[in-house]
């Protein structure tokens, strides 16, 4: 059993290196060792419930959060630090994906889609 979140767990995914990533209404993401269930790191910085996350091919992680945060965050998947905060949406961010050209696309209850340069 993987325990540690203090809010409802809203999602999880398996990372390419075998670790697990989960996110929660406790405003945090957690990285887990999949064989033992040990929590390796807690990624904190969002001011709202984390609504989703994905892994980029270079190992970075992207997460997005609901009100009052309304940001996407890029995390270094090795050092577990936030390397960029993407701001612009004015309501709940409900999803994001990586496009084939390397840009990120996010969408929100604010009735917009936004394109982001994942490198800058």
GUKE-162834 format. One record per atom (N, C-alpha, C): residue number from 1; atom name; x, y, z. Coordinates in steps of 0.1 Angstrom, whole numbers, padded with zeros to 4 digits. Layout:
REM GUKE-162834
@n=NUM&atom=CA&px=X&py=Y&pz=Z
...
This chain:
REM GUKE-162834
@n=1&atom=N&px=0008&py=-0012&pz=0000
@n=1&atom=CA&px=0000&py=0000&pz=0000
@n=1&atom=C&px=0009&py=0012&pz=0000
@n=2&atom=N&px=0006&py=0022&pz=-0009
@n=2&atom=CA&px=0013&py=0034&pz=-0009
@n=2&atom=C&px=0005&py=0045&pz=-0002
@n=3&atom=N&px=0011&py=0050&pz=0009
@n=3&atom=CA&px=0004&py=0059&pz=0018
@n=3&atom=C&px=0012&py=0072&pz=0019
@n=4&atom=N&px=0006&py=0083&pz=0021
@n=4&atom=CA&px=0013&py=0096&pz=0023
@n=4&atom=C&px=0005&py=0108&pz=0019
@n=5&atom=N&px=-0004&py=0107&pz=0009
@n=5&atom=CA&px=-0012&py=0118&pz=0005
@n=5&atom=C&px=-0022&py=0121&pz=0017
@n=6&atom=N&px=-0025&py=0134&pz=0019
@n=6&atom=CA&px=-0034&py=0138&pz=0029
@n=6&atom=C&px=-0047&py=0143&pz=0023
@n=7&atom=N&px=-0049&py=0142&pz=0010
@n=7&atom=CA&px=-0061&py=0145&pz=0004
@n=7&atom=C&px=-0065&py=0134&pz=-0006
@n=8&atom=N&px=-0077&py=0135&pz=-0012
@n=8&atom=CA&px=-0081&py=0125&pz=-0022
@n=8&atom=C&px=-0071&py=0124&pz=-0033
@n=9&atom=N&px=-0067&py=0112&pz=-0036
@n=9&atom=CA&px=-0058&py=0109&pz=-0048
@n=9&atom=C&px=-0066&py=0110&pz=-0060
@n=10&atom=N&px=-0062&py=0119&pz=-0069
@n=10&atom=CA&px=-0070&py=0121&pz=-0082
@n=10&atom=C&px=-0064&py=0115&pz=-0094
@n=11&atom=N&px=-0051&py=0110&pz=-0093
@n=11&atom=CA&px=-0046&py=0103&pz=-0105
@n=11&atom=C&px=-0032&py=0098&pz=-0102
@n=12&atom=N&px=-0027&py=0089&pz=-0111
@n=12&atom=CA&px=-0014&py=0083&pz=-0110
@n=12&atom=C&px=-0010&py=0079&pz=-0124
@n=13&atom=N&px=0003&py=0077&pz=-0126
@n=13&atom=CA&px=0009&py=0071&pz=-0138
@n=13&atom=C&px=0022&py=0065&pz=-0135
@n=14&atom=N&px=0025&py=0055&pz=-0144
@n=14&atom=CA&px=0038&py=0049&pz=-0143
@n=14&atom=C&px=0048&py=0056&pz=-0152
@n=15&atom=N&px=0060&py=0060&pz=-0147
@n=15&atom=CA&px=0070&py=0067&pz=-0154
@n=15&atom=C&px=0079&py=0057&pz=-0162
@n=16&atom=N&px=0086&py=0062&pz=-0172
@n=16&atom=CA&px=0094&py=0054&pz=-0180
@n=16&atom=C&px=0105&py=0047&pz=-0172
@n=17&atom=N&px=0110&py=0053&pz=-0161
@n=17&atom=CA&px=0121&py=0047&pz=-0154
@n=17&atom=C&px=0116&py=0037&pz=-0143
@n=18&atom=N&px=0103&py=0034&pz=-0143
@n=18&atom=CA&px=0097&py=0024&pz=-0134
@n=18&atom=C&px=0091&py=0030&pz=-0121
@n=19&atom=N&px=0094&py=0043&pz=-0118
@n=19&atom=CA&px=0088&py=0049&pz=-0107
@n=19&atom=C&px=0073&py=0052&pz=-0110
@n=20&atom=N&px=0066&py=0055&pz=-0099
@n=20&atom=CA&px=0052&py=0059&pz=-0100
@n=20&atom=C&px=0050&py=0073&pz=-0096
@n=21&atom=N&px=0041&py=0080&pz=-0102
@n=21&atom=CA&px=0038&py=0094&pz=-0099
@n=21&atom=C&px=0023&py=0095&pz=-0096
@n=22&atom=N&px=0020&py=0101&pz=-0084
@n=22&atom=CA&px=0006&py=0103&pz=-0081
@n=22&atom=C&px=0004&py=0118&pz=-0077
@n=23&atom=N&px=-0009&py=0122&pz=-0078
@n=23&atom=CA&px=-0012&py=0136&pz=-0074
@n=23&atom=C&px=-0026&py=0135&pz=-0067
@n=24&atom=N&px=-0028&py=0147&pz=-0060
@n=24&atom=CA&px=-0039&py=0146&pz=-0050
@n=24&atom=C&px=-0045&py=0160&pz=-0048
@n=25&atom=N&px=-0056&py=0160&pz=-0041
@n=25&atom=CA&px=-0062&py=0172&pz=-0036
@n=25&atom=C&px=-0054&py=0178&pz=-0024
@n=26&atom=N&px=-0043&py=0172&pz=-0020
@n=26&atom=CA&px=-0035&py=0178&pz=-0010
@n=26&atom=C&px=-0025&py=0188&pz=-0016
@n=27&atom=N&px=-0026&py=0191&pz=-0029
@n=27&atom=CA&px=-0018&py=0201&pz=-0036
@n=27&atom=C&px=-0004&py=0196&pz=-0039
@n=28&atom=N&px=-0002&py=0183&pz=-0038
@n=28&atom=CA&px=0012&py=0177&pz=-0040
@n=28&atom=C&px=0012&py=0166&pz=-0050
@n=29&atom=N&px=0023&py=0163&pz=-0055
@n=29&atom=CA&px=0026&py=0151&pz=-0063
@n=29&atom=C&px=0036&py=0143&pz=-0055
@n=30&atom=N&px=0035&py=0130&pz=-0057
@n=30&atom=CA&px=0045&py=0121&pz=-0050
@n=30&atom=C&px=0051&py=0111&pz=-0060
@n=31&atom=N&px=0064&py=0109&pz=-0058
@n=31&atom=CA&px=0071&py=0099&pz=-0066
@n=31&atom=C&px=0073&py=0087&pz=-0057
@n=32&atom=N&px=0071&py=0075&pz=-0062
@n=32&atom=CA&px=0071&py=0063&pz=-0055
@n=32&atom=C&px=0080&py=0053&pz=-0062
@n=33&atom=N&px=0087&py=0045&pz=-0054
@n=33&atom=CA&px=0095&py=0033&pz=-0059
@n=33&atom=C&px=0084&py=0022&pz=-0061
@n=34&atom=N&px=0083&py=0018&pz=-0073
@n=34&atom=CA&px=0072&py=0009&pz=-0076
@n=34&atom=C&px=0073&py=-0005&pz=-0069
@n=35&atom=N&px=0085&py=-0010&pz=-0067
@n=35&atom=CA&px=0087&py=-0023&pz=-0061
@n=35&atom=C&px=0084&py=-0024&pz=-0046
@n=36&atom=N&px=0088&py=-0013&pz=-0039
@n=36&atom=CA&px=0086&py=-0013&pz=-0024
@n=36&atom=C&px=0075&py=-0004&pz=-0019
@n=37&atom=N&px=0070&py=0005&pz=-0028
@n=37&atom=CA&px=0060&py=0015&pz=-0023
@n=37&atom=C&px=0065&py=0026&pz=-0015
@n=38&atom=N&px=0078&py=0027&pz=-0014
@n=38&atom=CA&px=0084&py=0038&pz=-0006
@n=38&atom=C&px=0083&py=0051&pz=-0014
@n=39&atom=N&px=0079&py=0062&pz=-0007
@n=39&atom=CA&px=0078&py=0075&pz=-0012
@n=39&atom=C&px=0092&py=0081&pz=-0014
@n=40&atom=N&px=0096&py=0084&pz=-0026
@n=40&atom=CA&px=0109&py=0089&pz=-0028
@n=40&atom=C&px=0110&py=0104&pz=-0027
@n=41&atom=N&px=0099&py=0111&pz=-0031
@n=41&atom=CA&px=0099&py=0126&pz=-0031
@n=41&atom=C&px=0084&py=0131&pz=-0031
@n=42&atom=N&px=0083&py=0143&pz=-0025
@n=42&atom=CA&px=0070&py=0150&pz=-0026
@n=42&atom=C&px=0073&py=0163&pz=-0033
@n=43&atom=N&px=0065&py=0165&pz=-0044
@n=43&atom=CA&px=0067&py=0177&pz=-0052
@n=43&atom=C&px=0056&py=0187&pz=-0048
@n=44&atom=N&px=0060&py=0198&pz=-0041
@n=44&atom=CA&px=0051&py=0208&pz=-0036
@n=44&atom=C&px=0054&py=0221&pz=-0043
@n=45&atom=N&px=0043&py=0229&pz=-0044
@n=45&atom=CA&px=0044&py=0242&pz=-0050
@n=45&atom=C&px=0031&py=0247&pz=-0055
@n=46&atom=N&px=0022&py=0238&pz=-0059
@n=46&atom=CA&px=0009&py=0242&pz=-0064
@n=46&atom=C&px=0001&py=0248&pz=-0052
@n=47&atom=N&px=-0007&py=0258&pz=-0054
@n=47&atom=CA&px=-0016&py=0264&pz=-0044
@n=47&atom=C&px=-0030&py=0259&pz=-0045
@n=48&atom=N&px=-0033&py=0250&pz=-0054
@n=48&atom=CA&px=-0046&py=0244&pz=-0056
@n=48&atom=C&px=-0045&py=0229&pz=-0058
@n=49&atom=N&px=-0056&py=0222&pz=-0058
@n=49&atom=CA&px=-0056&py=0208&pz=-0060
@n=49&atom=C&px=-0050&py=0204&pz=-0073
@n=50&atom=N&px=-0041&py=0194&pz=-0073
@n=50&atom=CA&px=-0034&py=0190&pz=-0085
@n=50&atom=C&px=-0045&py=0182&pz=-0093
@n=51&atom=N&px=-0047&py=0186&pz=-0106
@n=51&atom=CA&px=-0057&py=0180&pz=-0114
@n=51&atom=C&px=-0052&py=0169&pz=-0124
@n=52&atom=N&px=-0039&py=0170&pz=-0127
@n=52&atom=CA&px=-0033&py=0161&pz=-0136
@n=52&atom=C&px=-0018&py=0162&pz=-0138
@n=53&atom=N&px=-0012&py=0153&pz=-0144
@n=53&atom=CA&px=0002&py=0153&pz=-0147
@n=53&atom=C&px=0006&py=0144&pz=-0158
@n=54&atom=N&px=0017&py=0146&pz=-0164
@n=54&atom=CA&px=0022&py=0138&pz=-0175
@n=54&atom=C&px=0038&py=0138&pz=-0175
@n=55&atom=N&px=0044&py=0128&pz=-0181
@n=55&atom=CA&px=0058&py=0128&pz=-0182
@n=55&atom=C&px=0062&py=0132&pz=-0196
@n=56&atom=N&px=0072&py=0140&pz=-0198
@n=56&atom=CA&px=0078&py=0144&pz=-0210
@n=56&atom=C&px=0089&py=0135&pz=-0214
@n=57&atom=N&px=0092&py=0133&pz=-0227
@n=57&atom=CA&px=0102&py=0124&pz=-0231
@n=57&atom=C&px=0116&py=0126&pz=-0225
@n=58&atom=N&px=0119&py=0138&pz=-0222
@n=58&atom=CA&px=0132&py=0141&pz=-0216
@n=58&atom=C&px=0132&py=0139&pz=-0201
@n=59&atom=N&px=0122&py=0133&pz=-0195
@n=59&atom=CA&px=0121&py=0130&pz=-0181
@n=59&atom=C&px=0115&py=0141&pz=-0172
@n=60&atom=N&px=0113&py=0153&pz=-0178
@n=60&atom=CA&px=0106&py=0163&pz=-0170
@n=60&atom=C&px=0091&py=0159&pz=-0168
@n=61&atom=N&px=0085&py=0164&pz=-0157
@n=61&atom=CA&px=0072&py=0162&pz=-0154
@n=61&atom=C&px=0064&py=0175&pz=-0156
@n=62&atom=N&px=0052&py=0174&pz=-0160
@n=62&atom=CA&px=0043&py=0185&pz=-0161
@n=62&atom=C&px=0031&py=0182&pz=-0153
@n=63&atom=N&px=0027&py=0192&pz=-0145
@n=63&atom=CA&px=0015&py=0191&pz=-0136
@n=63&atom=C&px=0006&py=0203&pz=-0138
@n=64&atom=N&px=-0006&py=0202&pz=-0135
@n=64&atom=CA&px=-0015&py=0214&pz=-0135
@n=64&atom=C&px=-0025&py=0213&pz=-0124
@n=65&atom=N&px=-0030&py=0225&pz=-0120
@n=65&atom=CA&px=-0038&py=0226&pz=-0108
@n=65&atom=C&px=-0050&py=0235&pz=-0110
@n=66&atom=N&px=-0060&py=0233&pz=-0101
@n=66&atom=CA&px=-0072&py=0240&pz=-0100
@n=66&atom=C&px=-0071&py=0253&pz=-0092
@n=67&atom=N&px=-0082&py=0260&pz=-0092
@n=67&atom=CA&px=-0083&py=0272&pz=-0084
@n=67&atom=C&px=-0078&py=0270&pz=-0070
@n=68&atom=N&px=-0071&py=0279&pz=-0063
@n=68&atom=CA&px=-0067&py=0292&pz=-0068
@n=68&atom=C&px=-0054&py=0293&pz=-0076
@n=69&atom=N&px=-0048&py=0281&pz=-0078
@n=69&atom=CA&px=-0035&py=0281&pz=-0084
@n=69&atom=C&px=-0035&py=0285&pz=-0099
@n=70&atom=N&px=-0042&py=0277&pz=-0107
@n=70&atom=CA&px=-0044&py=0280&pz=-0121
@n=70&atom=C&px=-0031&py=0281&pz=-0129
@n=71&atom=N&px=-0021&py=0272&pz=-0125
@n=71&atom=CA&px=-0008&py=0272&pz=-0132
@n=71&atom=C&px=-0005&py=0257&pz=-0137
@n=72&atom=N&px=0004&py=0257&pz=-0146
@n=72&atom=CA&px=0010&py=0244&pz=-0149
@n=72&atom=C&px=0025&py=0245&pz=-0144
@n=73&atom=N&px=0030&py=0234&pz=-0140
@n=73&atom=CA&px=0044&py=0235&pz=-0135
@n=73&atom=C&px=0052&py=0224&pz=-0142
@n=74&atom=N&px=0064&py=0228&pz=-0146
@n=74&atom=CA&px=0074&py=0218&pz=-0151
@n=74&atom=C&px=0084&py=0214&pz=-0140
@n=75&atom=N&px=0086&py=0201&pz=-0138
@n=75&atom=CA&px=0095&py=0196&pz=-0127
@n=75&atom=C&px=0106&py=0189&pz=-0133
@n=76&atom=N&px=0118&py=0190&pz=-0128
@n=76&atom=CA&px=0129&py=0182&pz=-0131
@n=76&atom=C&px=0127&py=0169&pz=-0125
@n=77&atom=N&px=0126&py=0158&pz=-0133
@n=77&atom=CA&px=0122&py=0145&pz=-0128
@n=77&atom=C&px=0133&py=0138&pz=-0120
@n=78&atom=N&px=0145&py=0144&pz=-0121
@n=78&atom=CA&px=0157&py=0138&pz=-0113
@n=78&atom=C&px=0159&py=0145&pz=-0100
@n=79&atom=N&px=0159&py=0158&pz=-0100
@n=79&atom=CA&px=0161&py=0166&pz=-0088
@n=79&atom=C&px=0148&py=0169&pz=-0081
@n=80&atom=N&px=0137&py=0166&pz=-0087
@n=80&atom=CA&px=0123&py=0168&pz=-0081
@n=80&atom=C&px=0121&py=0183&pz=-0078
@n=81&atom=N&px=0126&py=0192&pz=-0085
@n=81&atom=CA&px=0124&py=0206&pz=-0083
@n=81&atom=C&px=0116&py=0212&pz=-0094
@n=82&atom=N&px=0109&py=0223&pz=-0091
@n=82&atom=CA&px=0101&py=0230&pz=-0101
@n=82&atom=C&px=0110&py=0239&pz=-0109
@n=83&atom=N&px=0110&py=0237&pz=-0122
@n=83&atom=CA&px=0119&py=0245&pz=-0131
@n=83&atom=C&px=0112&py=0256&pz=-0138
@n=84&atom=N&px=0099&py=0255&pz=-0139
@n=84&atom=CA&px=0091&py=0266&pz=-0146
@n=84&atom=C&px=0076&py=0265&pz=-0141
@n=85&atom=N&px=0071&py=0277&pz=-0140
@n=85&atom=CA&px=0056&py=0279&pz=-0137
@n=85&atom=C&px=0050&py=0286&pz=-0149
@n=86&atom=N&px=0040&py=0279&pz=-0155
@n=86&atom=CA&px=0033&py=0285&pz=-0167
@n=86&atom=C&px=0020&py=0291&pz=-0162
@n=87&atom=N&px=0019&py=0304&pz=-0164
@n=87&atom=CA&px=0007&py=0312&pz=-0159
@n=87&atom=C&px=0000&py=0318&pz=-0171
@n=88&atom=N&px=-0014&py=0319&pz=-0170
@n=88&atom=CA&px=-0021&py=0325&pz=-0180
@n=88&atom=C&px=-0036&py=0321&pz=-0180
@n=89&atom=N&px=-0039&py=0309&pz=-0176
@n=89&atom=CA&px=-0053&py=0305&pz=-0175
@n=89&atom=C&px=-0060&py=0312&pz=-0163
@n=90&atom=N&px=-0073&py=0315&pz=-0165
@n=90&atom=CA&px=-0080&py=0322&pz=-0155
@n=90&atom=C&px=-0091&py=0314&pz=-0148
@n=91&atom=N&px=-0091&py=0301&pz=-0150
@n=91&atom=CA&px=-0100&py=0292&pz=-0144
@n=91&atom=C&px=-0093&py=0278&pz=-0143
@n=92&atom=N&px=-0101&py=0268&pz=-0138
@n=92&atom=CA&px=-0095&py=0255&pz=-0136
@n=92&atom=C&px=-0089&py=0250&pz=-0149
@n=93&atom=N&px=-0076&py=0245&pz=-0148
@n=93&atom=CA&px=-0070&py=0238&pz=-0159
@n=93&atom=C&px=-0074&py=0223&pz=-0158
@n=94&atom=N&px=-0079&py=0218&pz=-0169
@n=94&atom=CA&px=-0085&py=0205&pz=-0169
@n=94&atom=C&px=-0077&py=0195&pz=-0177
@n=95&atom=N&px=-0067&py=0199&pz=-0184
@n=95&atom=CA&px=-0058&py=0189&pz=-0191
@n=95&atom=C&px=-0047&py=0196&pz=-0198
@n=96&atom=N&px=-0037&py=0187&pz=-0203
@n=96&atom=CA&px=-0026&py=0192&pz=-0210
@n=96&atom=C&px=-0020&py=0180&pz=-0218
@n=97&atom=N&px=-0013&py=0183&pz=-0229
@n=97&atom=CA&px=-0006&py=0173&pz=-0236
@n=97&atom=C&px=0006&py=0179&pz=-0243
@n=98&atom=N&px=0015&py=0170&pz=-0247
@n=98&atom=CA&px=0027&py=0173&pz=-0255
@n=98&atom=C&px=0024&py=0172&pz=-0269
@n=99&atom=N&px=0026&py=0182&pz=-0277
@n=99&atom=CA&px=0025&py=0181&pz=-0292
@n=99&atom=C&px=0037&py=0175&pz=-0298
@n=100&atom=N&px=0036&py=0171&pz=-0311
@n=100&atom=CA&px=0047&py=0164&pz=-0317
@n=100&atom=C&px=0059&py=0174&pz=-0320
@n=101&atom=N&px=0056&py=0187&pz=-0320
@n=101&atom=CA&px=0066&py=0197&pz=-0323
@n=101&atom=C&px=0073&py=0202&pz=-0310
@n=102&atom=N&px=0070&py=0196&pz=-0298
@n=102&atom=CA&px=0076&py=0199&pz=-0285
@n=102&atom=C&px=0068&py=0209&pz=-0277
@n=103&atom=N&px=0059&py=0215&pz=-0283
@n=103&atom=CA&px=0051&py=0225&pz=-0275
@n=103&atom=C&px=0041&py=0218&pz=-0266
@n=104&atom=N&px=0036&py=0225&pz=-0256
@n=104&atom=CA&px=0026&py=0219&pz=-0247
@n=104&atom=C&px=0013&py=0226&pz=-0250
@n=105&atom=N&px=0002&py=0219&pz=-0249
@n=105&atom=CA&px=-0011&py=0224&pz=-0251
@n=105&atom=C&px=-0019&py=0222&pz=-0238
@n=106&atom=N&px=-0025&py=0232&pz=-0233
@n=106&atom=CA&px=-0034&py=0231&pz=-0221
@n=106&atom=C&px=-0048&py=0236&pz=-0224
@n=107&atom=N&px=-0057&py=0232&pz=-0216
@n=107&atom=CA&px=-0071&py=0237&pz=-0218
@n=107&atom=C&px=-0077&py=0238&pz=-0204
@n=108&atom=N&px=-0088&py=0247&pz=-0204
@n=108&atom=CA&px=-0093&py=0252&pz=-0191
@n=108&atom=C&px=-0107&py=0255&pz=-0192
@n=109&atom=N&px=-0113&py=0256&pz=-0180
@n=109&atom=CA&px=-0127&py=0261&pz=-0178
@n=109&atom=C&px=-0128&py=0276&pz=-0183
@n=110&atom=N&px=-0117&py=0283&pz=-0185
@n=110&atom=CA&px=-0118&py=0296&pz=-0190
@n=110&atom=C&px=-0121&py=0297&pz=-0205
@n=111&atom=N&px=-0124&py=0286&pz=-0211
@n=111&atom=CA&px=-0128&py=0285&pz=-0225
@n=111&atom=C&px=-0117&py=0288&pz=-0234
@n=112&atom=N&px=-0105&py=0285&pz=-0230
@n=112&atom=CA&px=-0093&py=0287&pz=-0239
@n=112&atom=C&px=-0084&py=0275&pz=-0239
@n=113&atom=N&px=-0077&py=0274&pz=-0249
@n=113&atom=CA&px=-0066&py=0265&pz=-0250
@n=113&atom=C&px=-0053&py=0273&pz=-0251
@n=114&atom=N&px=-0042&py=0269&pz=-0245
@n=114&atom=CA&px=-0030&py=0277&pz=-0246
@n=114&atom=C&px=-0019&py=0268&pz=-0251
@n=115&atom=N&px=-0010&py=0274&pz=-0259
@n=115&atom=CA&px=0002&py=0268&pz=-0264
@n=115&atom=C&px=0014&py=0273&pz=-0256
@n=116&atom=N&px=0023&py=0264&pz=-0252
@n=116&atom=CA&px=0034&py=0268&pz=-0244
@n=116&atom=C&px=0047&py=0262&pz=-0250
@n=117&atom=N&px=0058&py=0270&pz=-0249
@n=117&atom=CA&px=0071&py=0264&pz=-0254
@n=117&atom=C&px=0076&py=0257&pz=-0242
@n=118&atom=N&px=0078&py=0244&pz=-0244
@n=118&atom=CA&px=0083&py=0235&pz=-0233
@n=118&atom=C&px=0097&py=0237&pz=-0229
@n=119&atom=N&px=0105&py=0244&pz=-0238
@n=119&atom=CA&px=0119&py=0246&pz=-0235
@n=119&atom=C&px=0122&py=0260&pz=-0228
@n=120&atom=N&px=0113&py=0269&pz=-0230
@n=120&atom=CA&px=0116&py=0282&pz=-0224
@n=120&atom=C&px=0105&py=0286&pz=-0214
